[in-house]
Amino acid sequence: RMRYISVSLDYRIRFCGLSTALANAHDIADWLGIGVVGLYNFPPSVRPVPMTVHIQGYPEKHYCPRMATMNKPTFHAIQNHSPEKPVLVFVASRRQTRLTAQDLLGFIKSDSCEDPKMWAKNMDPNTLLYHQARCQDPYLKEFIEFGIGIHHAGLTARDREIVEALYLEQKIMVLIATSTLAWGVNFPAHLVVVKGTEFFDPQLKRYVDFPITDVLQMMGRAGRPQFDDHAVSVVMVHEPKKNFYRRFLYEPFPVESSLHEQLTDHINAEICAKTITNKDEAVDYVTWTYFFRRLTANPAYYDQFIAALEDESDANPEKFRSMLSDYLDRLINKCFDELLRSSCIEIGEQEVSADGEVLPPKVTSTAIGKIASLYYLGHRTVAQFSRTLSREPLNFVAATRVLCECPQYEEVPVRHNEDKLCAEWAEKLPIEIDLAQQAYDSPHTKAFLLLQAHMWGVKVPIADFQTDMKSVLDQSIRIIQSMVDIAAYEAQLKSAMNMIMLLQCIHQATHPWRSSLRTLPHISDTIEQELYNQGITSLPELIERQDVNRVIGKLHLSAPNAHKELIRRVKGLPLLRVSFELRIVEPSDEEEAKDLQELAEGRNVDKPPPLTQPYNVPPGCDLELTVNLKYGNVPEKYFMAAKSEFTKKENLFLVGVVGRS
């Protein structure tokens, strides 16, 4: 896209791309516009630190027993190859980071010949206590005491920073991480253990192999040029795949494109940006992509029809070009058809230019398409929301169900036997599962249960659910905001208000049937009753009290400095004042029409007097509604939710209702 912009604006942009060893580096260089002079491609064997690779096979058929079998060899690999140097252990999931760390911890404690804290020799007791006090994950607190760290996306930002700092300072010597760390922060080690080369795909509901490039990236973390003169990597695989990795680990496959699988959403974003206004421009856009270069080089990978006629097309280049053109035409038509069915675009009628040339139909984005592009959602998601929200108003529970049924949550993992765990856990949650539409092995049902647990404060049954909850919550905010916009577009006031309520409940980790006072810190059932006795039943009533210091001072708060913190929080909330004026605008001549235009542009003009209640408005006239918002205090810039990890910046929802009485 940037190259397309560069050529269109005649403005040169410099690109710098870094990657592992590639079999088709020239294709990527051509795509980035890099000539022969700027391309440097080294084979995997070229390393600043020589590396020895050990590939070990394990025969267990099922995934979980195979992962458990690998833990003891992992411990022995650390003892043999890197007993006093940093070690990285890559696993496939967040759950495996914890299980692997627990097993390594057990091996250390059971080995009478070894010091249980041999991987934490550089950490003094005061440093350990300091970092344990800062950690929020209970397992991490125990692991770092023995020099073991875990790192994955389910940890809080502070916990990840603690682990990263301790590992870089060599206060902990073993770091167990998911594969995302290999592409993220640069943490070199003397020894890298790749514990398993498979991960669970929630959409396919089975275990699939890591790409070879991911395995190479993990192995590439072995070796510290400033400290080591050699490095070691141990790759643990399923026995039937041992020969495959031995053969192809240093002969990587060509990098192919996945754009054709997500092209519809990319086309929608470009239509919203007005980069694409017709079908011809969509085809031209595709020709600038890496996908197009690989399509011409390896068409059989992308189209089965071309694969069937590949031998015949080699002898006839014209036919080959025709087949590629037909494939692109079908692909773009498919994208446009999907966007039309999702109500994301509108296609106009064909027009004829002044010289008689027939112009292609114009393609424009709809409000639904713009919402999808704005919130980075798929066209299927917004189409599903639009169909559901246009039928009937939704209450709070129905809005929560609609949120959890969206395609964005299809990737929430439901692991082995977790359906039984979800069935038991659902009995402890307030909102029942609709078994006619929801199954316990569905990722959408699991997301529904996790959101309930977050809002009602119900403890999750296992630690894996906590990391899954973080993934669900991270996506929920932008999804709900898109639902609010769609509900407003469909003129569904009740649905929009319940969506806003759901958004605030997720931010505050509460639910609508609980008093808004409970969003404040230090408010328990007893303190809430004390406020009721003083005539305060909701948060707005407390904010509006002039004697808020005296009211809070009477509360029996046990925590030190709780009164000061509660007063600061209450006074830091925005005290918003709203007023509005309604005027009749009747431009009877050009002069008044000009005044109306200047008024719309924000210039000062003489306005007609506002109406007073009751508002008697004659039919057929134009109305001007002016809403004035101002603060009655100086609110804090950020507000930390008392019962969740969200730090929320102030934002306002202005809901206007226009209708007939």
N, C-alpha and C positions, 0 to 999 in steps of 0.2 A: 504493500500500500504506500509506503514512504517513497519507494522508487517511482511509483506511478505519479505521486505528487511532485517529486523532484523533476521528472521529465515535463509534466504539465506546466510547472512554474518556471522551468529553465533555471533551477536553483540546485546546485550540487550538494548532496548530503554524503557525509563520510560514514561508512559502515565498517565495524570491526566485529568479526564473529569468531568465537572460540568453541571448540568442540573436542570430543575424543576422536580417535583415528577413524576415518571414514573411507568406505570403499568407493564412494562416488563424490569425492570432494569437489570435482570440477563442476558437477551439476549445481551444487550449492553456491560455488563462486560465481557461476554464470547468473544465477538467480539474484545474488547480491550486487551484480555488476562489477565484480572484481576481476581484473585481468590476470594474465599469467604472472606478472611481476608481483602482485600482491598476494598470491596463493602460496601457503606453506603447509604441506601435508606430510606428516611424519608417521611411520608405522608404529604400532603399539609397542614394539620392542625398544624403541628409542625413548629412554627415560633418564632423567638426571641421576636416579638411584636404581641400580639393577634390582630386579625383583624375582624371587623364587615363588612359583605358584604350585600349590598342592591341591589337587582335585580329588575329593573323597566322595564315594557313593554309599548310599544307605538304602537297604532293600525294602523297608517297611512300606506297605501299600498305602495306608491312610496317612493323611497329612499330620494330624496332631501327634500320634505316636512317633512319627518320623522326626518331628521337631523336638520332642522330648528325648529321643535317642541321641540327637546331636549335641545336647548340652554337656555331657561328660567329655566327648572329644573336643569341644570348644574349650573347656577348662584345661585339658591336657595340652592343647595347642598354645594357649597362653603361657603355661608353665614351661613348655619346651622352647618356644620361639621368642617370647618377649616377657620374661618374668619381671623385669624392672623397667620396661619401656612402655609408652602409651599404646593402647590397643583399642581398635574400633571393631565392634561386632554389629553387623547389619542383619536385621530381621524383617519379616514381611508385614507385621502389623503392630499396633500399639500394645495389644494384649501380649504378644510375644516378647516385647521389651521387658515387661514385668515378670513373665514366667521364666525367661532366661536369666534375669538378674536374681530371682529367688533361688533357682537351681545352683547358679554359681556361688551364691552366698552359702547354700547348704554344703556344697563341696568344700569350701574354705573351712567352715566350722568343723566338718567331719574329718578333715585331714590333720591328724595330730602332729605331723612333721612340719606343718606350715604355720606361719604367724597369721591369725585371722584378719589382721589389719595390714597385711603386706602390701596391699594396693593403695593404702592411705598413709604411708610412712611420712610423707611430706606435709601432712596436715596436723597442726597442733590442736589440742582440745578446745581452746578458746575459739579458734576459727571454725571448728566443727559445730560448736554450740551456736555460734552466731548464724551460720548458714542454715542449720536445722530449724532455728526459730523463724527464719524468713520463708522456708519452704512451706507450700500449701499441700502438696501431694504427700500423703502419709507414707507411701511406699518409698518415695525418694528420700525422705528423712532417714529411713533405716539404711537404704543402700549407700548413701554417701559416707556413712560412718565406716564402711568397709572398703571405701575406694571405688565403688561402682556407681555409675550414673546412667540414667535413662533419658532419652531425648525423642520426643515426638510431638505432633501438632496438638495433641490433647492436653498437654501441660499448659499452665498459664505462662504468660510472657516472662514473669519474674522467675518462675522455676527454671525455664529454659536458659535465662541469662545466668542463673546461679550455676547450672551444670556446665554451661559453656566456659564460664570464667574459671571454675575449679579444674576443668580438664586442660585448658590452655596453660594454667599455672602448674599443672601436674600434681595437683592436690589429690585428684582421683586419677587412676591409671587405666581404668576400663570404662568405656562408654558404649552402651547398647542403644542403637538408634534405628529408626525406620529408614527406608531407602531414600526418602526425600532429603535427608541430611547430605547425601553424596552429591546432590546438585546444588545444595545451598551453601551453608557456612563452610569455610575451608578449615577442616580439622585433620591435618595429616597425622599419621601414626606409624609406628614401626611395623605392627602386625595388623592386618585386616582379615576378619573372619566373615565370610558371607554365609550366614546360616540359613540355607534354603534359597532356592531360586524361583519360588512360586508365591503368588499372592491370591487372595480371595476376591473374585470379581462379583459384586453383589447383583449386577444385572444378569450375568450368565449363571449365577448361583453355583459356581464351581471354581476350582483353583486353576489359574493360568500362569504361564511362565513370564518372568521378567524379560523385557527386551534385552538383547545382548549388550546394547549400549549402556543400559543401566548397570549390568553386572560389571562391565569394564570401568564404569565411573566409580563404582564402589571399590573395586580393586585398585584403582588409581590413587586412592587416598593413602595407600601404603608407601612409606618412604618419606623421610624428612631430609631434604638436601643439606640443610645446615647441621644435622646431627648424625645421620646414618650413612654408611657406605654400602648397605644392602637392605632390602626389605623383604617381607614375607607376606604372602596372601594365601589363605586357605578357603577354598570354595567347596561347600558341602551341598551335594545335589542328590536327587533321586537316582538310584543305581542305573535304571534304563537310560538315563540322559547323560551318563558320565562320558561316554565316547563322543556324544554330540558336542559337549562343552570343550572337551579336549581338542576337538578338531576345529571348531569355529570360534573359540575364544579370541584367537589372534587373526581370524579371517572374518571380520564382521560383515553382515549383510548390508546391502545398500540402504540408505535412509530413504524411506518412502513417505509420501504425504498422507495425512488424514483429513485434509480440508474437504474432500468430497463428502465426508460423512456429516460435516457441520456446515456445509456451504449455504444452506437455506438461511440460517441465522446471520451469517456474514453478509449475505446479499441484503437481508432486511436492514442491517445496520448501515450499509452503504446507501440504500435507498433513503433512509432517514436523513443521512448526511448530504443527500442530493448529489453524491458522487455518481450514482447510477440513476438514470431517468428513463431508460428504455432497455429492451432486450439486447440490442447491439452493444450498448455500453456494458452490460453485464458480461457478455462474452469477452469483450475487450479487457474487462477487469480480471477475469479468470486467466487470461493469457499472460498476466504479469506475475502470476503466483508460481511457487515452487511445484505445486501440484501439476500445472500444465507442463513443466519441463519433464517431470517424471512420467507424465502420461504419454508424451511422445517417445520417451526412452524405454518405458516398460508398460505398454498399454494393457497387457494381459492381466496385470495386477489389479487394475481398476475396472475392467469391463469383461464379463464372461463371453460376450458375443465376439469381441475382438480376439479373445484368447482362442476361441474355436476356429477362427479364420486366420490365425497368426501366420501359419506357413504360407497360405495363399497370398496374404497381403505383402509378404517379403518380396515376392516376385513382381508385384504391381504397386509401385509407390503412390500412384494416383488414387488407387482404390484404398490404400492405407490412409491417405489424407482425408478421403471422403468419409471413411469410417470414424476417424477422430472427430471430424466436423459434426457428423450425425450424433456421436456420443455427447459432445458438448451441448448440442442443440437439445437433446433429450434431458440432459442434466439441468440446464437452465430452465427449460419448460417445467420440469419437476419442481424446482425451487419456487417458481412463480405460482404454480398450482397449489403448493402447500401453503404459501403465504396468502393466497386468495381464500383458501378454505379456512385459514386461521383469522381472516379479516384484518390482516396486517397491511395489506396494500390494496390499491384500486388501480385498475388499468382503464385508461381513457379510450376514446374512439380514434381510429386512424384519421390523420389530417393530411391535407394536400398543401404543399408550399406554393409560393407565388409563381414559380416556374413550372408548376405541374407535377413536381416530384411527390410521390406518396411517402409520408413520414411514418416512422414506426410509432405505435401507440405509446403515450406517455404513462409512466408508472409513478404513482405518488404514494406516500406513506399515510396510513390512517393513525388515529389516536392510539389504537391498540398496538400497532407496529412501533410507534414511538415509545410507548411504555416499555415494550420488550427490549428495545435498544437501550433505553435510559437505565434500566435496572439489570441489564445483562442477563435477561431471561430468554429461554427458548420460545419459539413461536407456538409450540404445543402447550406450553404452560399458560401463556396469556390467553390463548384461545379457550382453554378449559375454564379459566377464571371468568372470561367474558360470557360463556354459555351458562355457567352456574349462577353468576351474579345477576344476569338479566331475567332470570325466571321469577324469583320471589325474594322478598327480604330475608336476610339470615340473622338468626340470633347469635349469641356469643359462642355457644357450643357448636352450632352449624358452621360458623366462620372458622373455628379451630379445625374442624374436620376437613373443610375445603382446603385450608392451608396445608394440612398434612398429606392430602391426596395429590398434591401437585407433582409433576414429573421430576422436579429438582431433588426430591427425597428418594428417588429410586436407588440411589447409590448408598443409602444407609445400610451398613452390613448387618445381616441377620445370620449369626454364626451357628455352628452345629449345636443343636439342642436348645438354642435360645428361644425357640417358639414355645417350648414348655415353660421356660422361665418367664416369658412374657405373659402366658396364660395365668400363672400363679400371681404374678405382680399386678396384673390388671384388677384382681379382686380387691386390692388395697387402695386403688385409685377411685376418685369420686365419679368420673364419667364412664359409663358403661361402653363396652365395645359392641358395635353393631355387627354381629357375626354374619348377617346376611350380605354385608358389603366389605367387611374387614376380616382378614385372616391373621392368625398370630405369627405366621412365618412371613408376613408382608413387611417390607421396610417402611411403608406408610403407617401401618399400625404401630410399629415400634416408635416412629417419630411422634405419633399421637400420644403414646404413653410417656415418652420423655418430656414432652411439653407439659403434660399434666403434672408430672413429678416436679418440674421446675416451678410451676405456678403455685402448686399446693405445698411445696416443701417436703415431698415424700422422698425418703432415702432410696437410692438406687440399689438393686440387689447385689450387683457386682461392680468392680472398678471399671470394667470395659464399658458399661453403660454411661459412666461419667464422661469418658472421652467421646462417646457417640453423642451425648447430649450437647457437648460443646460444638460439635459439627452442625447439629440441627439448629442450635441457637444462632450460630454465626450467619447462617443463610436466612434465618426467619425474618430478620429486620427488613432487608430490601424486598423480600417476597411480599410481606404484609404491606409495605409502602406501595408496591405496585397494585395490590388488591384494593387499597384505598382509592387510588387514581381510577381504576377500572370501575369501581362502584360509583364514584362520582360521575364518570362518563356515562354510565348506565342510569343515572338519576335515582340510585337506590340509597336514600338517606339513612335508613335504619342499618343497612349492611355496612355503609361507610363508617357510621358511628361505632358499630361493634368491632370493625376492623381497627379503628383507632384505639378502642378500649383494649383489644387484644395486644396491640403493639405496646401500650403502656404497661400492661400486666407482665409481658415478657421482660421489659426493661426493669420493672420493680420486683420481679419474682413474686407476684401476688395474683389474686383473682378478683373478679367483680363482687363476689359475695362477702368479701372481707373489707372492713373499714379502711378508708384511705389513710387513716392515721397510722396504720401498720407499715406504711412505706417509710416511716421515719425510723432512725436507729433508737434502740433502747425501749421500744414500745412493746410491752408484753400484754397478755390478757388483763393482768391486774392494773397496769398503768392505763390501759385503754378504758377500764371501768372508772378509774379516778377521773379521767378527762370527761367521761359521760356525766359523772356526778357534778362537774363544774359547768355542765351545759354545752359541752363541745362534743359533737358526734362525727365530725368530718374534718379533713385537712383544711379546706377553705375557711371553715369557721375559726380554726386555730390561727391561721395566717392573718385573718382580719381583726383579731383581738388586739386592742390597743395595749392591754396589760399582759402581753404574752410572757414577759419576764416573771411576773407574779404567778401566772398560771402554771408555768413549767417549774417554778421554784417550789410549789406545793407538792410536786410529784415525788414519790418515794423511789428514786432511782438508786440502785446499789453500786453501779460502776463508778469509779473515780472520774471526775470531770465530765460526767454524763450530762449534767444540767447545762454546762457551758456549751458542749457540743450540740445538744438538742436546740438550744436557743440560737446558736449560730446557723444551724441547718434551716430552722424555720424562718429566720429573718433573711436568709439567703435565697429563699424561694421567690420567684417573680410575683409581685403584686400588680396584676395587670388591670388597667382601667380601659373600658371599651365604651365608646359612644358612636352614634351614627346620625346622619342627616339624610332626609329624603326630599328630593326636589323634582319639580315638573319642568322639563325642558321642552319648549315649543319653538323651534326655529321657524319663524314665519317668513323670513326674507333672507337674502344673501348675507346681510350684516350679522344676524344672529347665528346663521350657519357657520360663519367664520369664527365667531366667538366660541361656538361649540367645539370647533376644530382646535382652537388655541387651548381650550380647557382640557381637551384630550391629550394635548402635548405637554401639559403641566404648566402652562403660563397662567399668570394671574389675570383674571377677567372678572368683571362684575357678575356674580352669580345671582340667580333668583332666590328669594327667601325660602328657607326650608319649610316643609309642611309640619303641622302639629297634629297630635293625636286628637281624635281618630282620623286616620289618613283617608280622606275622600279623594280618590284619583279618578278623573274622567277617563272614559275608554279611548283607546287609540293614541294616547300620548306617550312620549318618551320620558323615562325616569332616570334620575341619577342618584345612586346610593353611595354615600361617602362614609367609610368606616374609619374611625380614629382610635388608634391604640397607643397607650402610653403607660409608663411604669409609675407606680406609686412609691417605689423604693429603688435601691441599687442592688439588683440580684447578683448572685455569684455566676461566674462564666460557665462553670461546670458543676454538675451535681452527681455525686456518687450514690448509686442505688444502695440502700442499706442491706438488702438481702440477696444481691447478685453482684456480678463482677463488672457490670456495665458502668462506664463513666459517661454520662450523658450531657451533651451540649444542648442548650435550650433551643427548641424549635416549636413553632406554633402551627396548629391546624385551624384555618379560618373556614368555617362551613357556612355558606350562604344558601338560603332556601328561597327560591322564586316560584310562586304558584298562584292559584286563584282561591279566593275565599268563598 
